[in-house]
Amino acid sequence: MYTLDTNALIYYLKNEAKAVLALNNLLVQNTTLYASSVTELELFSFPAIATDEAKKIDALLNTISIIPPIPA
């Protein structure tokens, strides 16, 4: 089980070799992966995000469990 932060996912989406290797190894092993809803928000918050980038983010996040915010 791993919780991924925004930077790890950005590096993966940008095809950074180390990030791709690490995340692909976890995905092949069916490791449970998490990201917070804040990470999800950060990934989609870039003002000039292109449609194809948003689709890649969405596809990646569909393979990860999103941790919802906890009410205070």
PQR file of N, CA, C, O and H, with PARSE charges and radii, in Angstrom:
ATOM      1  N   MET A   1       0.847  -1.168   0.000 -0.4000 1.5000
ATOM      2  CA  MET A   1       0.000   0.000   0.000 -0.0000 2.0000
ATOM      3  C   MET A   1       0.896   1.236   0.000  0.5500 1.7000
ATOM      4  O   MET A   1       1.813   1.354   0.813 -0.5500 1.4000
ATOM      5  N   TYR A   2       0.617   2.151  -0.924 -0.4000 1.5000
ATOM      6  CA  TYR A   2       1.370   3.390  -1.031 -0.0000 2.0000
ATOM      7  C   TYR A   2       0.412   4.547  -1.259  0.5500 1.7000
ATOM      8  O   TYR A   2      -0.588   4.413  -1.964 -0.5500 1.4000
ATOM      9  H   TYR A   2      -0.128   2.055  -1.585  0.4000 1.0000
ATOM     10  N   THR A   3       0.731   5.685  -0.654 -0.4000 1.5000
ATOM     11  CA  THR A   3       0.018   6.926  -0.931 -0.0000 2.0000
ATOM     12  C   THR A   3       0.948   7.802  -1.754  0.5500 1.7000
ATOM     13  O   THR A   3       2.054   8.131  -1.325 -0.5500 1.4000
ATOM     14  H   THR A   3       1.544   5.794  -0.082  0.4000 1.0000
ATOM     15  N   LEU A   4       0.492   8.170  -2.924 -0.4000 1.5000
ATOM     16  CA  LEU A   4       1.307   8.931  -3.860 -0.0000 2.0000
ATOM     17  C   LEU A   4       1.011  10.421  -3.743  0.5500 1.7000
ATOM     18  O   LEU A   4      -0.142  10.827  -3.599 -0.5500 1.4000
ATOM     19  H   LEU A   4      -0.407   7.902  -3.272  0.4000 1.0000
ATOM     20  N   ASP A   5       2.063  11.227  -3.806 -0.4000 1.5000
ATOM     21  CA  ASP A   5       1.840  12.671  -3.755 -0.0000 2.0000
ATOM     22  C   ASP A   5       1.793  13.238  -5.173  0.5500 1.7000
ATOM     23  O   ASP A   5       2.046  12.534  -6.151 -0.5500 1.4000
ATOM     24  H   ASP A   5       3.000  10.897  -3.923  0.4000 1.0000
ATOM     25  N   THR A   6       1.469  14.496  -5.259 -0.4000 1.5000
ATOM     26  CA  THR A   6       1.288  15.157  -6.545 -0.0000 2.0000
ATOM     27  C   THR A   6       2.528  15.062  -7.418  0.5500 1.7000
ATOM     28  O   THR A   6       2.434  14.750  -8.605 -0.5500 1.4000
ATOM     29  H   THR A   6       1.263  15.068  -4.465  0.4000 1.0000
ATOM     30  N   ASN A   7       3.698  15.332  -6.831 -0.4000 1.5000
ATOM     31  CA  ASN A   7       4.921  15.322  -7.631 -0.0000 2.0000
ATOM     32  C   ASN A   7       5.188  13.951  -8.240  0.5500 1.7000
ATOM     33  O   ASN A   7       5.578  13.866  -9.404 -0.5500 1.4000
ATOM     34  H   ASN A   7       3.775  15.585  -5.867  0.4000 1.0000
ATOM     35  N   ALA A   8       4.991  12.900  -7.496 -0.4000 1.5000
ATOM     36  CA  ALA A   8       5.219  11.550  -8.034 -0.0000 2.0000
ATOM     37  C   ALA A   8       4.335  11.306  -9.250  0.5500 1.7000
ATOM     38  O   ALA A   8       4.782  10.737 -10.246 -0.5500 1.4000
ATOM     39  H   ALA A   8       4.674  12.969  -6.550  0.4000 1.0000
ATOM     40  N   LEU A   9       3.101  11.730  -9.168 -0.4000 1.5000
ATOM     41  CA  LEU A   9       2.177  11.519 -10.285 -0.0000 2.0000
ATOM     42  C   LEU A   9       2.514  12.428 -11.467  0.5500 1.7000
ATOM     43  O   LEU A   9       2.379  12.016 -12.618 -0.5500 1.4000
ATOM     44  H   LEU A   9       2.737  12.192  -8.359  0.4000 1.0000
ATOM     45  N   ILE A  10       2.944  13.642 -11.199 -0.4000 1.5000
ATOM     46  CA  ILE A  10       3.355  14.540 -12.282 -0.0000 2.0000
ATOM     47  C   ILE A  10       4.557  13.958 -13.018  0.5500 1.7000
ATOM     48  O   ILE A  10       4.593  13.948 -14.249 -0.5500 1.4000
ATOM     49  H   ILE A  10       3.054  13.977 -10.263  0.4000 1.0000
ATOM     50  N   TYR A  11       5.543  13.472 -12.260 -0.4000 1.5000
ATOM     51  CA  TYR A  11       6.721  12.871 -12.898 -0.0000 2.0000
ATOM     52  C   TYR A  11       6.318  11.674 -13.755  0.5500 1.7000
ATOM     53  O   TYR A  11       6.850  11.482 -14.848 -0.5500 1.4000
ATOM     54  H   TYR A  11       5.514  13.480 -11.260  0.4000 1.0000
ATOM     55  N   TYR A  12       5.385  10.876 -13.260 -0.4000 1.5000
ATOM     56  CA  TYR A  12       4.903   9.726 -14.028 -0.0000 2.0000
ATOM     57  C   TYR A  12       4.223  10.196 -15.317  0.5500 1.7000
ATOM     58  O   TYR A  12       4.484   9.665 -16.396 -0.5500 1.4000
ATOM     59  H   TYR A  12       4.953  11.032 -12.371  0.4000 1.0000
ATOM     60  N   LEU A  13       3.363  11.182 -15.192 -0.4000 1.5000
ATOM     61  CA  LEU A  13       2.637  11.687 -16.358 -0.0000 2.0000
ATOM     62  C   LEU A  13       3.565  12.340 -17.379  0.5500 1.7000
ATOM     63  O   LEU A  13       3.257  12.380 -18.570 -0.5500 1.4000
ATOM     64  H   LEU A  13       3.150  11.613 -14.316  0.4000 1.0000
ATOM     65  N   LYS A  14       4.696  12.847 -16.909 -0.4000 1.5000
ATOM     66  CA  LYS A  14       5.679  13.460 -17.811 -0.0000 2.0000
ATOM     67  C   LYS A  14       6.697  12.439 -18.319  0.5500 1.7000
ATOM     68  O   LYS A  14       7.689  12.801 -18.953 -0.5500 1.4000
ATOM     69  H   LYS A  14       4.946  12.814 -15.941  0.4000 1.0000
ATOM     70  N   ASN A  15       6.442  11.171 -18.037 -0.4000 1.5000
ATOM     71  CA  ASN A  15       7.296  10.060 -18.481 -0.0000 2.0000
ATOM     72  C   ASN A  15       8.728  10.133 -17.961  0.5500 1.7000
ATOM     73  O   ASN A  15       9.665   9.751 -18.662 -0.5500 1.4000
ATOM     74  H   ASN A  15       5.636  10.878 -17.522  0.4000 1.0000
ATOM     75  N   GLU A  16       8.898  10.620 -16.738 -0.4000 1.5000
ATOM     76  CA  GLU A  16      10.216  10.582 -16.102 -0.0000 2.0000
ATOM     77  C   GLU A  16      10.550   9.114 -15.837  0.5500 1.7000
ATOM     78  O   GLU A  16       9.773   8.400 -15.202 -0.5500 1.4000
ATOM     79  H   GLU A  16       8.137  10.931 -16.168  0.4000 1.0000
ATOM     80  N   ALA A  17      11.692   8.674 -16.319 -0.4000 1.5000
ATOM     81  CA  ALA A  17      12.038   7.250 -16.317 -0.0000 2.0000
ATOM     82  C   ALA A  17      11.913   6.591 -14.946  0.5500 1.7000
ATOM     83  O   ALA A  17      11.307   5.525 -14.833 -0.5500 1.4000
ATOM     84  H   ALA A  17      12.323   9.254 -16.834  0.4000 1.0000
ATOM     85  N   LYS A  18      12.472   7.199 -13.908 -0.4000 1.5000
ATOM     86  CA  LYS A  18      12.435   6.587 -12.573 -0.0000 2.0000
ATOM     87  C   LYS A  18      11.005   6.479 -12.046  0.5500 1.7000
ATOM     88  O   LYS A  18      10.638   5.473 -11.437 -0.5500 1.4000
ATOM     89  H   LYS A  18      12.964   8.065 -14.000  0.4000 1.0000
ATOM     90  N   ALA A  19      10.210   7.501 -12.277 -0.4000 1.5000
ATOM     91  CA  ALA A  19       8.823   7.477 -11.803 -0.0000 2.0000
ATOM     92  C   ALA A  19       8.009   6.434 -12.557  0.5500 1.7000
ATOM     93  O   ALA A  19       7.215   5.709 -11.957 -0.5500 1.4000
ATOM     94  H   ALA A  19      10.508   8.318 -12.771  0.4000 1.0000
ATOM     95  N   VAL A  20       8.204   6.357 -13.862 -0.4000 1.5000
ATOM     96  CA  VAL A  20       7.479   5.376 -14.672 -0.0000 2.0000
ATOM     97  C   VAL A  20       7.844   3.961 -14.242  0.5500 1.7000
ATOM     98  O   VAL A  20       6.965   3.115 -14.077 -0.5500 1.4000
ATOM     99  H   VAL A  20       8.849   6.945 -14.349  0.4000 1.0000
ATOM    100  N   LEU A  21       9.130   3.701 -14.060 -0.4000 1.5000
ATOM    101  CA  LEU A  21       9.575   2.375 -13.637 -0.0000 2.0000
ATOM    102  C   LEU A  21       8.989   2.005 -12.277  0.5500 1.7000
ATOM    103  O   LEU A  21       8.460   0.908 -12.100 -0.5500 1.4000
ATOM    104  H   LEU A  21       9.844   4.388 -14.194  0.4000 1.0000
ATOM    105  N   ALA A  22       9.085   2.916 -11.327 -0.4000 1.5000
ATOM    106  CA  ALA A  22       8.593   2.641  -9.968 -0.0000 2.0000
ATOM    107  C   ALA A  22       7.090   2.399  -9.954  0.5500 1.7000
ATOM    108  O   ALA A  22       6.622   1.427  -9.361 -0.5500 1.4000
ATOM    109  H   ALA A  22       9.515   3.807 -11.470  0.4000 1.0000
ATOM    110  N   LEU A  23       6.331   3.277 -10.604 -0.4000 1.5000
ATOM    111  CA  LEU A  23       4.879   3.142 -10.570 -0.0000 2.0000
ATOM    112  C   LEU A  23       4.413   1.938 -11.377  0.5500 1.7000
ATOM    113  O   LEU A  23       3.490   1.237 -10.961 -0.5500 1.4000
ATOM    114  H   LEU A  23       6.711   4.067 -11.086  0.4000 1.0000
ATOM    115  N   ASN A  24       5.033   1.689 -12.515 -0.4000 1.5000
ATOM    116  CA  ASN A  24       4.654   0.512 -13.297 -0.0000 2.0000
ATOM    117  C   ASN A  24       4.928  -0.776 -12.528  0.5500 1.7000
ATOM    118  O   ASN A  24       4.143  -1.721 -12.607 -0.5500 1.4000
ATOM    119  H   ASN A  24       5.783   2.258 -12.852  0.4000 1.0000
ATOM    120  N   ASN A  25       6.030  -0.823 -11.786 -0.4000 1.5000
ATOM    121  CA  ASN A  25       6.314  -2.008 -10.963 -0.0000 2.0000
ATOM    122  C   ASN A  25       5.232  -2.213  -9.920  0.5500 1.7000
ATOM    123  O   ASN A  25       4.822  -3.347  -9.670 -0.5500 1.4000
ATOM    124  H   ASN A  25       6.667  -0.055 -11.722  0.4000 1.0000
ATOM    125  N   LEU A  26       4.765  -1.143  -9.312 -0.4000 1.5000
ATOM    126  CA  LEU A  26       3.696  -1.259  -8.319 -0.0000 2.0000
ATOM    127  C   LEU A  26       2.393  -1.691  -8.969  0.5500 1.7000
ATOM    128  O   LEU A  26       1.664  -2.511  -8.410 -0.5500 1.4000
ATOM    129  H   LEU A  26       5.098  -0.222  -9.515  0.4000 1.0000
ATOM    130  N   LEU A  27       2.092  -1.151 -10.143 -0.4000 1.5000
ATOM    131  CA  LEU A  27       0.850  -1.505 -10.837 -0.0000 2.0000
ATOM    132  C   LEU A  27       0.849  -2.963 -11.271  0.5500 1.7000
ATOM    133  O   LEU A  27      -0.180  -3.632 -11.180 -0.5500 1.4000
ATOM    134  H   LEU A  27       2.684  -0.486 -10.597  0.4000 1.0000
ATOM    135  N   VAL A  28       1.983  -3.464 -11.739 -0.4000 1.5000
ATOM    136  CA  VAL A  28       2.094  -4.863 -12.163 -0.0000 2.0000
ATOM    137  C   VAL A  28       1.881  -5.800 -10.977  0.5500 1.7000
ATOM    138  O   VAL A  28       1.324  -6.887 -11.131 -0.5500 1.4000
ATOM    139  H   VAL A  28       2.819  -2.920 -11.812  0.4000 1.0000
ATOM    140  N   GLN A  29       2.324  -5.380  -9.803 -0.4000 1.5000
ATOM    141  CA  GLN A  29       2.191  -6.209  -8.598 -0.0000 2.0000
ATOM    142  C   GLN A  29       0.818  -6.073  -7.948  0.5500 1.7000
ATOM    143  O   GLN A  29       0.571  -6.649  -6.889 -0.5500 1.4000
ATOM    144  H   GLN A  29       2.777  -4.497  -9.677  0.4000 1.0000
ATOM    145  N   ASN A  30      -0.071  -5.318  -8.577 -0.4000 1.5000
ATOM    146  CA  ASN A  30      -1.404  -5.058  -8.031 -0.0000 2.0000
ATOM    147  C   ASN A  30      -1.349  -4.454  -6.630  0.5500 1.7000
ATOM    148  O   ASN A  30      -2.185  -4.755  -5.778 -0.5500 1.4000
ATOM    149  H   ASN A  30       0.129  -4.850  -9.438  0.4000 1.0000
ATOM    150  N   THR A  31      -0.366  -3.610  -6.406 -0.4000 1.5000
ATOM    151  CA  THR A  31      -0.224  -2.920  -5.130 -0.0000 2.0000
ATOM    152  C   THR A  31      -1.334  -1.889  -5.003  0.5500 1.7000
ATOM    153  O   THR A  31      -1.642  -1.180  -5.961 -0.5500 1.4000
ATOM    154  H   THR A  31       0.313  -3.366  -7.098  0.4000 1.0000
ATOM    155  N   THR A  32      -1.929  -1.805  -3.829 -0.4000 1.5000
ATOM    156  CA  THR A  32      -2.956  -0.807  -3.596 -0.0000 2.0000
ATOM    157  C   THR A  32      -2.304   0.569  -3.531  0.5500 1.7000
ATOM    158  O   THR A  32      -1.399   0.806  -2.731 -0.5500 1.4000
ATOM    159  H   THR A  32      -1.679  -2.381  -3.051  0.4000 1.0000
ATOM    160  N   LEU A  33      -2.781   1.473  -4.389 -0.4000 1.5000
ATOM    161  CA  LEU A  33      -2.239   2.822  -4.448 -0.0000 2.0000
ATOM    162  C   LEU A  33      -3.321   3.826  -4.084  0.5500 1.7000
ATOM    163  O   LEU A  33      -4.487   3.673  -4.448 -0.5500 1.4000
ATOM    164  H   LEU A  33      -3.517   1.281  -5.039  0.4000 1.0000
ATOM    165  N   TYR A  34      -2.908   4.850  -3.360 -0.4000 1.5000
ATOM    166  CA  TYR A  34      -3.816   5.906  -2.931 -0.0000 2.0000
ATOM    167  C   TYR A  34      -3.252   7.258  -3.319  0.5500 1.7000
ATOM    168  O   TYR A  34      -2.042   7.417  -3.479 -0.5500 1.4000
ATOM    169  H   TYR A  34      -1.961   4.974  -3.065  0.4000 1.0000
ATOM    170  N   ALA A  35      -4.125   8.218  -3.467 -0.4000 1.5000
ATOM    171  CA  ALA A  35      -3.771   9.629  -3.592 -0.0000 2.0000
ATOM    172  C   ALA A  35      -4.871  10.405  -2.880  0.5500 1.7000
ATOM    173  O   ALA A  35      -6.027   9.983  -2.857 -0.5500 1.4000
ATOM    174  H   ALA A  35      -5.108   8.090  -3.337  0.4000 1.0000
ATOM    175  N   SER A  36      -4.507  11.520  -2.311 -0.4000 1.5000
ATOM    176  CA  SER A  36      -5.511  12.313  -1.594 -0.0000 2.0000
ATOM    177  C   SER A  36      -6.350  13.119  -2.583  0.5500 1.7000
ATOM    178  O   SER A  36      -5.943  13.349  -3.722 -0.5500 1.4000
ATOM    179  H   SER A  36      -3.568  11.863  -2.329  0.4000 1.0000
ATOM    180  N   SER A  37      -7.502  13.536  -2.135 -0.4000 1.5000
ATOM    181  CA  SER A  37      -8.344  14.391  -2.968 -0.0000 2.0000
ATOM    182  C   SER A  37      -7.644  15.721  -3.239  0.5500 1.7000
ATOM    183  O   SER A  37      -7.909  16.362  -4.256 -0.5500 1.4000
ATOM    184  H   SER A  37      -7.832  13.350  -1.209  0.4000 1.0000
ATOM    185  N   VAL A  38      -6.755  16.138  -2.342 -0.4000 1.5000
ATOM    186  CA  VAL A  38      -5.970  17.360  -2.561 -0.0000 2.0000
ATOM    187  C   VAL A  38      -5.030  17.153  -3.746  0.5500 1.7000
ATOM    188  O   VAL A  38      -4.869  18.053  -4.570 -0.5500 1.4000
ATOM    189  H   VAL A  38      -6.540  15.616  -1.516  0.4000 1.0000
ATOM    190  N   THR A  39      -4.412  15.984  -3.838 -0.4000 1.5000
ATOM    191  CA  THR A  39      -3.550  15.665  -4.985 -0.0000 2.0000
ATOM    192  C   THR A  39      -4.362  15.693  -6.270  0.5500 1.7000
ATOM    193  O   THR A  39      -3.912  16.238  -7.278 -0.5500 1.4000
ATOM    194  H   THR A  39      -4.542  15.253  -3.169  0.4000 1.0000
ATOM    195  N   GLU A  40      -5.536  15.119  -6.243 -0.4000 1.5000
ATOM    196  CA  GLU A  40      -6.412  15.134  -7.420 -0.0000 2.0000
ATOM    197  C   GLU A  40      -6.702  16.574  -7.838  0.5500 1.7000
ATOM    198  O   GLU A  40      -6.608  16.918  -9.016 -0.5500 1.4000
ATOM    199  H   GLU A  40      -5.902  14.677  -5.424  0.4000 1.0000
ATOM    200  N   LEU A  41      -7.052  17.401  -6.872 -0.4000 1.5000
ATOM    201  CA  LEU A  41      -7.332  18.814  -7.139 -0.0000 2.0000
ATOM    202  C   LEU A  41      -6.112  19.512  -7.735  0.5500 1.7000
ATOM    203  O   LEU A  41      -6.237  20.272  -8.695 -0.5500 1.4000
ATOM    204  H   LEU A  41      -7.128  17.121  -5.915  0.4000 1.0000
ATOM    205  N   GLU A  42      -4.938  19.257  -7.169 -0.4000 1.5000
ATOM    206  CA  GLU A  42      -3.713  19.881  -7.664 -0.0000 2.0000
ATOM    207  C   GLU A  42      -3.408  19.469  -9.102  0.5500 1.7000
ATOM    208  O   GLU A  42      -2.975  20.296  -9.905 -0.5500 1.4000
ATOM    209  H   GLU A  42      -4.836  18.639  -6.389  0.4000 1.0000
ATOM    210  N   LEU A  43      -3.628  18.208  -9.426 -0.4000 1.5000
ATOM    211  CA  LEU A  43      -3.345  17.746 -10.784 -0.0000 2.0000
ATOM    212  C   LEU A  43      -4.233  18.416 -11.823  0.5500 1.7000
ATOM    213  O   LEU A  43      -3.792  18.681 -12.941 -0.5500 1.4000
ATOM    214  H   LEU A  43      -3.979  17.537  -8.773  0.4000 1.0000
ATOM    215  N   PHE A  44      -5.468  18.689 -11.462 -0.4000 1.5000
ATOM    216  CA  PHE A  44      -6.400  19.299 -12.406 -0.0000 2.0000
ATOM    217  C   PHE A  44      -6.418  20.830 -12.332  0.5500 1.7000
ATOM    218  O   PHE A  44      -7.142  21.471 -13.093 -0.5500 1.4000
ATOM    219  H   PHE A  44      -5.826  18.474 -10.553  0.4000 1.0000
ATOM    220  N   SER A  45      -5.635  21.419 -11.430 -0.4000 1.5000
ATOM    221  CA  SER A  45      -5.750  22.866 -11.206 -0.0000 2.0000
ATOM    222  C   SER A  45      -4.869  23.722 -12.113  0.5500 1.7000
ATOM    223  O   SER A  45      -4.989  24.947 -12.088 -0.5500 1.4000
ATOM    224  H   SER A  45      -5.047  20.898 -10.812  0.4000 1.0000
ATOM    225  N   PHE A  46      -3.994  23.124 -12.907 -0.4000 1.5000
ATOM    226  CA  PHE A  46      -3.152  23.902 -13.808 -0.0000 2.0000
ATOM    227  C   PHE A  46      -4.049  24.661 -14.777  0.5500 1.7000
ATOM    228  O   PHE A  46      -4.855  24.047 -15.476 -0.5500 1.4000
ATOM    229  H   PHE A  46      -3.897  22.129 -12.928  0.4000 1.0000
ATOM    230  N   PRO A  47      -3.924  25.999 -14.834 -0.5600 1.5000
ATOM    231  CA  PRO A  47      -4.866  26.796 -15.631  0.2800 2.0000
ATOM    232  C   PRO A  47      -4.857  26.496 -17.135  0.5500 1.7000
ATOM    233  O   PRO A  47      -5.884  26.644 -17.797 -0.5500 1.4000
ATOM    234  N   ALA A  48      -3.716  26.081 -17.675 -0.4000 1.5000
ATOM    235  CA  ALA A  48      -3.622  25.849 -19.122 -0.0000 2.0000
ATOM    236  C   ALA A  48      -3.615  24.365 -19.460  0.5500 1.7000
ATOM    237  O   ALA A  48      -3.002  23.958 -20.447 -0.5500 1.4000
ATOM    238  H   ALA A  48      -2.882  25.961 -17.137  0.4000 1.0000
ATOM    239  N   ILE A  49      -4.287  23.558 -18.657 -0.4000 1.5000
ATOM    240  CA  ILE A  49      -4.293  22.112 -18.884 -0.0000 2.0000
ATOM    241  C   ILE A  49      -5.001  21.797 -20.205  0.5500 1.7000
ATOM    242  O   ILE A  49      -6.105  22.277 -20.464 -0.5500 1.4000
ATOM    243  H   ILE A  49      -4.785  23.889 -17.855  0.4000 1.0000
ATOM    244  N   ALA A  50      -4.353  20.995 -21.016 -0.4000 1.5000
ATOM    245  CA  ALA A  50      -4.924  20.592 -22.300 -0.0000 2.0000
ATOM    246  C   ALA A  50      -5.865  19.405 -22.096  0.5500 1.7000
ATOM    247  O   ALA A  50      -5.760  18.679 -21.107 -0.5500 1.4000
ATOM    248  H   ALA A  50      -3.457  20.606 -20.805  0.4000 1.0000
ATOM    249  N   THR A  51      -6.766  19.222 -23.023 -0.4000 1.5000
ATOM    250  CA  THR A  51      -7.737  18.136 -22.934 -0.0000 2.0000
ATOM    251  C   THR A  51      -7.046  16.780 -22.853  0.5500 1.7000
ATOM    252  O   THR A  51      -7.451  15.924 -22.066 -0.5500 1.4000
ATOM    253  H   THR A  51      -6.851  19.811 -23.826  0.4000 1.0000
ATOM    254  N   ASP A  52      -6.003  16.575 -23.662 -0.4000 1.5000
ATOM    255  CA  ASP A  52      -5.319  15.285 -23.636 -0.0000 2.0000
ATOM    256  C   ASP A  52      -4.604  15.063 -22.301  0.5500 1.7000
ATOM    257  O   ASP A  52      -4.524  13.931 -21.825 -0.5500 1.4000
ATOM    258  H   ASP A  52      -5.674  17.270 -24.301  0.4000 1.0000
ATOM    259  N   GLU A  53      -4.086  16.128 -21.700 -0.4000 1.5000
ATOM    260  CA  GLU A  53      -3.459  16.011 -20.378 -0.0000 2.0000
ATOM    261  C   GLU A  53      -4.494  15.646 -19.319  0.5500 1.7000
ATOM    262  O   GLU A  53      -4.235  14.804 -18.459 -0.5500 1.4000
ATOM    263  H   GLU A  53      -4.151  17.047 -22.087  0.4000 1.0000
ATOM    264  N   ALA A  54      -5.656  16.273 -19.378 -0.4000 1.5000
ATOM    265  CA  ALA A  54      -6.725  15.969 -18.425 -0.0000 2.0000
ATOM    266  C   ALA A  54      -7.175  14.520 -18.564  0.5500 1.7000
ATOM    267  O   ALA A  54      -7.481  13.864 -17.567 -0.5500 1.4000
ATOM    268  H   ALA A  54      -5.867  16.958 -20.076  0.4000 1.0000
ATOM    269  N   LYS A  55      -7.217  14.023 -19.785 -0.4000 1.5000
ATOM    270  CA  LYS A  55      -7.608  12.622 -20.017 -0.0000 2.0000
ATOM    271  C   LYS A  55      -6.572  11.665 -19.431  0.5500 1.7000
ATOM    272  O   LYS A  55      -6.932  10.639 -18.854 -0.5500 1.4000
ATOM    273  H   LYS A  55      -6.969  14.555 -20.594  0.4000 1.0000
ATOM    274  N   LYS A  56      -5.273  12.001 -19.577 -0.4000 1.5000
ATOM    275  CA  LYS A  56      -4.217  11.165 -19.005 -0.0000 2.0000
ATOM    276  C   LYS A  56      -4.303  11.150 -17.481  0.5500 1.7000
ATOM    277  O   LYS A  56      -4.155  10.103 -16.850 -0.5500 1.4000
ATOM    278  H   LYS A  56      -4.981  12.835 -20.045  0.4000 1.0000
ATOM    279  N   ILE A  57      -4.543  12.314 -16.905 -0.4000 1.5000
ATOM    280  CA  ILE A  57      -4.678  12.404 -15.446 -0.0000 2.0000
ATOM    281  C   ILE A  57      -5.869  11.561 -14.991  0.5500 1.7000
ATOM    282  O   ILE A  57      -5.762  10.784 -14.042 -0.5500 1.4000
ATOM    283  H   ILE A  57      -4.663  13.164 -17.417  0.4000 1.0000
ATOM    284  N   ASP A  58      -6.983  11.717 -15.665 -0.4000 1.5000
ATOM    285  CA  ASP A  58      -8.186  10.975 -15.300 -0.0000 2.0000
ATOM    286  C   ASP A  58      -7.962   9.470 -15.409  0.5500 1.7000
ATOM    287  O   ASP A  58      -8.376   8.716 -14.529 -0.5500 1.4000
ATOM    288  H   ASP A  58      -7.070  12.348 -16.436  0.4000 1.0000
ATOM    289  N   ALA A  59      -7.314   9.031 -16.476 -0.4000 1.5000
ATOM    290  CA  ALA A  59      -7.042   7.598 -16.656 -0.0000 2.0000
ATOM    291  C   ALA A  59      -6.149   7.073 -15.540  0.5500 1.7000
ATOM    292  O   ALA A  59      -6.385   5.987 -15.011 -0.5500 1.4000
ATOM    293  H   ALA A  59      -6.977   9.644 -17.192  0.4000 1.0000
ATOM    294  N   LEU A  60      -5.127   7.841 -15.183 -0.4000 1.5000
ATOM    295  CA  LEU A  60      -4.237   7.418 -14.099 -0.0000 2.0000
ATOM    296  C   LEU A  60      -4.985   7.358 -12.773  0.5500 1.7000
ATOM    297  O   LEU A  60      -4.855   6.388 -12.026 -0.5500 1.4000
ATOM    298  H   LEU A  60      -4.936   8.723 -15.613  0.4000 1.0000
ATOM    299  N   LEU A  61      -5.762   8.388 -12.483 -0.4000 1.5000
ATOM    300  CA  LEU A  61      -6.481   8.425 -11.205 -0.0000 2.0000
ATOM    301  C   LEU A  61      -7.534   7.322 -11.102  0.5500 1.7000
ATOM    302  O   LEU A  61      -7.920   6.932 -10.001 -0.5500 1.4000
ATOM    303  H   LEU A  61      -5.868   9.176 -13.090  0.4000 1.0000
ATOM    304  N   ASN A  62      -7.992   6.827 -12.237 -0.4000 1.5000
ATOM    305  CA  ASN A  62      -8.948   5.713 -12.210 -0.0000 2.0000
ATOM    306  C   ASN A  62      -8.304   4.412 -11.765  0.5500 1.7000
ATOM    307  O   ASN A  62      -9.009   3.447 -11.472 -0.5500 1.4000
ATOM    308  H   ASN A  62      -7.678   7.145 -13.131  0.4000 1.0000
ATOM    309  N   THR A  63      -6.964   4.366 -11.708 -0.4000 1.5000
ATOM    310  CA  THR A  63      -6.271   3.173 -11.240 -0.0000 2.0000
ATOM    311  C   THR A  63      -5.856   3.300  -9.778  0.5500 1.7000
ATOM    312  O   THR A  63      -5.264   2.380  -9.214 -0.5500 1.4000
ATOM    313  H   THR A  63      -6.391   5.150 -11.947  0.4000 1.0000
ATOM    314  N   ILE A  64      -6.166   4.439  -9.167 -0.4000 1.5000
ATOM    315  CA  ILE A  64      -5.736   4.761  -7.805 -0.0000 2.0000
ATOM    316  C   ILE A  64      -6.970   5.062  -6.961  0.5500 1.7000
ATOM    317  O   ILE A  64      -7.933   5.659  -7.442 -0.5500 1.4000
ATOM    318  H   ILE A  64      -6.647   5.186  -9.624  0.4000 1.0000
ATOM    319  N   SER A  65      -6.932   4.646  -5.709 -0.4000 1.5000
ATOM    320  CA  SER A  65      -8.023   4.987  -4.790 -0.0000 2.0000
ATOM    321  C   SER A  65      -7.790   6.398  -4.260  0.5500 1.7000
ATOM    322  O   SER A  65      -6.706   6.729  -3.780 -0.5500 1.4000
ATOM    323  H   SER A  65      -6.150   4.161  -5.318  0.4000 1.0000
ATOM    324  N   ILE A  66      -8.825   7.215  -4.358 -0.4000 1.5000
ATOM    325  CA  ILE A  66      -8.735   8.599  -3.887 -0.0000 2.0000
ATOM    326  C   ILE A  66      -9.230   8.670  -2.446  0.5500 1.7000
ATOM    327  O   ILE A  66     -10.319   8.196  -2.120 -0.5500 1.4000
ATOM    328  H   ILE A  66      -9.706   6.947  -4.748  0.4000 1.0000
ATOM    329  N   ILE A  67      -8.412   9.269  -1.599 -0.4000 1.5000
ATOM    330  CA  ILE A  67      -8.776   9.430  -0.189 -0.0000 2.0000
ATOM    331  C   ILE A  67      -9.549  10.735  -0.048  0.5500 1.7000
ATOM    332  O   ILE A  67      -9.006  11.807  -0.312 -0.5500 1.4000
ATOM    333  H   ILE A  67      -7.528   9.654  -1.864  0.4000 1.0000
ATOM    334  N   PRO A  68     -10.806  10.655   0.365 -0.5600 1.5000
ATOM    335  CA  PRO A  68     -11.613  11.881   0.478  0.2800 2.0000
ATOM    336  C   PRO A  68     -11.176  12.709   1.688  0.5500 1.7000
ATOM    337  O   PRO A  68     -10.532  12.202   2.607 -0.5500 1.4000
ATOM    338  N   PRO A  69     -11.540  13.989   1.667 -0.5600 1.5000
ATOM    339  CA  PRO A  69     -11.204  14.823   2.832  0.2800 2.0000
ATOM    340  C   PRO A  69     -11.986  14.356   4.064  0.5500 1.7000
ATOM    341  O   PRO A  69     -13.108  13.861   3.954 -0.5500 1.4000
ATOM    342  N   ILE A  70     -11.384  14.522   5.205 -0.4000 1.5000
ATOM    343  CA  ILE A  70     -12.020  14.154   6.463 -0.0000 2.0000
ATOM    344  C   ILE A  70     -12.596  15.431   7.079  0.5500 1.7000
ATOM    345  O   ILE A  70     -11.865  16.402   7.271 -0.5500 1.4000
ATOM    346  H   ILE A  70     -10.473  14.924   5.294  0.4000 1.0000
ATOM    347  N   PRO A  71     -13.878  15.443   7.387 -0.5600 1.5000
ATOM    348  CA  PRO A  71     -14.469  16.647   7.991  0.2800 2.0000
ATOM    349  C   PRO A  71     -13.820  16.967   9.327  0.5500 1.7000
ATOM    350  O   PRO A  71     -13.477  16.074  10.102 -0.5500 1.4000
ATOM    351  N   ALA A  72     -13.664  18.232   9.574 -0.4000 1.5000
ATOM    352  CA  ALA A  72     -13.050  18.673  10.836 -0.0000 2.0000
ATOM    353  C   ALA A  72     -13.995  18.533  11.987  0.5500 1.7000
ATOM    354  O   ALA A  72     -13.640  18.858  13.120 -0.5500 1.4000
ATOM    355  H   ALA A  72     -13.942  18.958   8.944  0.4000 1.0000
TER
END
